[in-house]
Amino acid sequence: MNQQSEYSTRDIYISVVLKSLNIPLLRIESNGRQGIFVFKSTEAIERIVSQYFNGELKLNPRTVFDNWKALKSQAFAAIGDTR
């Protein structure tokens, strides 16, 4: 897939925020002991990441927690860790 159409990060917290804001997760790649979260690139991602780092986002806590658990589990599966 075209690199410009994807946004990748190793940061699970940013990934949780993107997933909670309905940015499509394309896949999780393995990089040894870490997962790399690959999202469909959208115009909103840079704004969302900026708002995340500036503490300007308002998200449903339950949605964030549920997405964190799901992404953590998927990342462990992607790297072959069976915790």
DRENVEXDREN-213530 format. One record per atom (N, C-alpha, C, O): x, y, z. Coordinates in steps of 0.05 Angstrom, whole numbers, padded with zeros to 5 digits, always signed. Layout:
BEGIN
XYZ;...
END
This chain:
BEGIN
+00017-00023+00000;+00000+00000+00000;+00018+00025+00000;+00040+00024+00011;+00009+00046-00012;+00024+00071-00013;+00029+00082+00015;+00011+00084+00031;+00055+00088+00021;+00062+00098+00047;+00047+00123+00055;+00041+00127+00078;+00040+00140+00035;+00026+00165+00041;-00003+00159+00050;-00016+00177+00061;-00013+00136+00045;-00040+00129+00053;-00041+00115+00080;-00062+00106+00088;-00018+00114+00093;-00016+00101+00119;-00002+00119+00140;+00015+00135+00133;-00010+00115+00164;+00002+00129+00187;+00011+00107+00207;-00006+00092+00216;+00036+00106+00213;+00047+00085+00231;+00057+00098+00257;+00068+00119+00257;+00053+00083+00279;+00064+00091+00305;+00069+00067+00322;+00054+00047+00320;+00088+00069+00340;+00093+00048+00360;+00079+00055+00386;+00078+00039+00405;+00069+00079+00388;+00057+00090+00413;+00028+00079+00416;+00010+00087+00401;+00025+00062+00436;-00002+00050+00440;-00022+00071+00449;-00046+00068+00443;-00013+00091+00463;-00032+00111+00473;-00043+00128+00450;-00067+00134+00449;-00026+00136+00431;-00036+00151+00407;-00054+00132+00391;-00074+00140+00380;-00046+00107+00389;-00062+00087+00375;-00090+00084+00387;-00110+00083+00372;-00091+00084+00413;-00117+00082+00427;-00134+00106+00420;-00158+00104+00415;-00122+00130+00421;-00137+00154+00414;-00147+00153+00386;-00170+00159+00381;-00130+00146+00367;-00138+00145+00339;-00161+00125+00335;-00181+00131+00322;-00159+00101+00348;-00180+00081+00346;-00205+00091+00358;-00227+00086+00348;-00203+00105+00381;-00227+00116+00395;-00241+00137+00379;-00265+00142+00382;-00226+00150+00361;-00237+00171+00343;-00244+00160+00315;-00246+00175+00296;-00246+00133+00314;-00255+00119+00289;-00236+00122+00265;-00245+00121+00242;-00210+00125+00270;-00190+00124+00249;-00186+00094+00243;-00179+00079+00262;-00189+00085+00219;-00187+00056+00213;-00159+00045+00218;-00139+00055+00206;-00158+00024+00234;-00133+00009+00238;-00131-00011+00216;-00148-00028+00213;-00109-00010+00200;-00105-00028+00178;-00092-00054+00187;-00101-00076+00178;-00072-00052+00204;-00058-00076+00214;-00039-00069+00236;-00034-00045+00241;-00029-00090+00249;-00008-00086+00269;+00015-00103+00260;+00013-00127+00256;+00038-00090+00255;+00062-00104+00246;+00080-00110+00270;+00079-00097+00290;+00096-00131+00266;+00116-00138+00287;+00142-00125+00281;+00152-00126+00258;+00155-00114+00301;+00182-00103+00299;+00198-00115+00322;+00206-00100+00340;+00202-00141+00321;+00215-00154+00344;+00197-00156+00368;+00178-00171+00368;+00203-00141+00388;+00188-00141+00413;+00167-00120+00414;+00154-00117+00435;+00163-00105+00393;+00143-00083+00393;+00124-00086+00370;+00131-00097+00348;+00100-00077+00374;+00081-00076+00352;+00081-00048+00340;+00084-00028+00354;+00077-00047+00314;+00074-00022+00300;+00045-00020+00290;+00036-00037+00275;+00031+00000+00299;+00003+00004+00292;+00002+00020+00266;+00013+00042+00264;-00012+00009+00246;-00014+00022+00220;-00043+00029+00215;-00061+00012+00214;-00048+00055+00213;-00074+00066+00208;-00077+00077+00180;-00057+00084+00167;-00102+00078+00171;-00107+00091+00145;-00102+00121+00150;-00113+00133+00169;-00086+00133+00133;-00080+00161+00136;-00104+00178+00129;-00118+00173+00109;-00109+00198+00146;-00131+00217+00141;-00120+00245+00146;-00100+00248+00159;-00135+00264+00137;-00127+00292+00142;-00129+00299+00172;-00115+00317+00181;-00145+00284+00187;-00149+00290+00215;-00127+00280+00233;-00125+00290+00256;-00110+00262+00224;-00091+00250+00243;-00072+00270+00255;-00068+00270+00279;-00060+00287+00239;-00041+00306+00250;-00054+00325+00271;-00042+00331+00291;-00079+00333+00265;-00094+00349+00284;-00099+00334+00310;-00096+00345+00332;-00107+00309+00307;-00113+00292+00331;-00088+00288+00348;-00089+00291+00372;-00065+00282+00335;-00040+00278+00349;-00032+00304+00364;-00023+00303+00387;-00035+00326+00350;-00029+00352+00363;-00047+00357+00387;-00038+00366+00408;-00073+00352+00384;-00091+00355+00406;-00085+00336+00429;-00088+00344+00452;-00076+00312+00423;-00068+00293+00443;-00045+00304+00460;-00047+00304+00484;-00024+00313+00447;-00001+00323+00461;-00006+00349+00476;+00007+00355+00495;-00026+00364+00467;-00033+00389+00480;-00055+00386+00501;-00063+00406+00514;-00064+00362+00505;-00084+00356+00525;-00111+00368+00519;-00126+00376+00537;-00118+00370+00493;-00143+00383+00485;-00165+00363+00477;-00186+00372+00468;-00161+00337+00479;-00181+00318+00471;-00200+00311+00493;-00193+00311+00517;-00225+00306+00486;-00245+00297+00504;-00255+00271+00493;-00268+00270+00472;-00250+00249+00507;-00258+00222+00498;-00274+00208+00520;-00270+00213+00544;-00291+00190+00511;-00306+00173+00530;-00286+00154+00544;-00273+00138+00530;-00284+00155+00570;-00264+00137+00584;-00268+00108+00579;-00249+00093+00576;-00293+00099+00577;-00299+00071+00572;-00289+00062+00545;-00277+00040+00542;-00293+00079+00525;-00284+00073+00498;-00253+00071+00497;-00242+00053+00485;-00240+00090+00511;-00211+00090+00512;-00201+00064+00525;-00183+00051+00514;-00212+00057+00548;-00203+00033+00562;-00208+00008+00545;-00190-00009+00543;-00231+00006+00533;-00237-00018+00517;-00218-00020+00493;-00209-00041+00486;-00213+00003+00480;-00194+00003+00457;-00166-00003+00466;-00151-00017+00452;-00158+00006+00490;-00131+00001+00500;-00127-00029+00504;-00107-00041+00496;-00147-00042+00517;-00146-00071+00522;-00144-00086+00495;-00129-00105+00493;-00161-00079+00476;-00162-00093+00450;-00135-00089+00435;-00125-00109+00425;-00125-00065+00434;-00100-00060+00419;-00076-00073+00432;-00059-00084+00419;-00076-00073+00459;-00054-00087+00473;-00054-00117+00467;-00033-00128+00462;-00077-00129+00467;-00080-00157+00461;-00071-00163+00432;-00057-00182+00427;-00080-00146+00414;-00073-00150+00386;-00043-00146+00381;-00031-00160+00365;-00031-00127+00395;-00002-00122+00393;+00014-00146+00403;+00033-00155+00390;+00006-00157+00426;+00019-00181+00436;+00017-00204+00417;+00036-00219+00413;-00007-00207+00404;-00010-00229+00385;+00007-00225+00360;+00018-00244+00349;+00010-00199+00352;+00026-00193+00328;+00055-00199+00332;+00069-00208+00313;+00065-00196+00357;+00094-00201+00362;+00099-00229+00372;+00121-00236+00378;+00077-00245+00374;+00080-00272+00383;+00083-00276+00413;+00093-00296+00422;+00075-00256+00429;+00076-00257+00458;+00049-00268+00468;+00028-00256+00461;+00049-00289+00483;+00023-00301+00491;+00015-00294+00520;+00003-00311+00534;+00022-00271+00529;+00015-00262+00556;-00015-00264+00561;-00024-00258+00583;
END
